[in-house]
Amino acid sequence: MMSESEEHVSLLEKINEKIHEYKHSSSSSSDSDDDKKAKKSKKKKLFGRKHPLHHVLGGGKAADLVLWRNKQTSGSILAGITVIWLLFEGIGYHLLTFLCHTLIVFLTVWFIWSNAASFVNRSPPKFPEVILSEVQCLKIAHIARKEINEAFYTLRNVASGKDLKTYLMTVAVLWFISIIGSCFSFLTLSYTIFLMAYTLPMLYEKYEDQVDVVGEKALIEIKKQYKVIDAKLLSKIPMLAEKKQH
């Protein structure tokens, strides 16, 4: 028969062993979690992206809207743009008529509200003062000037005949856009582009890992096909062959 002191010591030893086993299992699980995070961070992102998508999109309110951080606000904007598209494309509403009717409704509601405020003992609404400063106008003009100059510079380089590859790529892209433009009206095409730009970033962020894997495989396949085309077609063009030799 063991004494009470021996039983007490054996019980303490068992408790210590259990505590040691628990600490070992928790540390090993945390190490495995760290390994998983490290492996996840080492995965290649689409287009070589190193920062989170929110940071790439600017990290401001616009990024919050595109990534649907506030679903109610983003959904309201999408619903409003969809209603406008349906008015123009489905009902056949005209832009000038739409703008005039919108201003009529807005001014009527504001006029009635301003006059009715005195009867209900409330202060009239304050019309927001929108004043564009000279600095803001100059900034917008500077950005537009820079983009227009770059567009003209690119067009001049393409048309100069110095880079056949850029010329062929530009013509192919313009031809593809013309085919798409013949299938849709300008308004529907603009709405489709907006819909894709407004929803695809959110879906990509949600299924980022799966898309990155598929995108990496697609880029590898595109590079392989480009090498085949380059070897069979582009390398036989004299202008491109001379550039490669130099």
Secondary structure, 3 states (H helix, E strand, C coil): CCCHHHHHHHHHHHHHHHHHHHHHHHHHHHHHHHHHHHHHHHCCCHHHCCCCHHHHCCCCHHHHHHCCCCHHHHHHHHHHHHHHHHHHHHCCCCHHHHHHHHHHHHHHHHHHHHHHCCCCCCCCCCCCCCCCCHHHHHHHHHHHHHHHHHHHHHHHHHHCCCCHHHHHHHHHHHHHHHHHHHHCCHHHHHHHHHHHHHHHHHHHHHCHHHHHHHHHHHHHHHHHHHHHHHHHCHHHCHHHHHHHHC
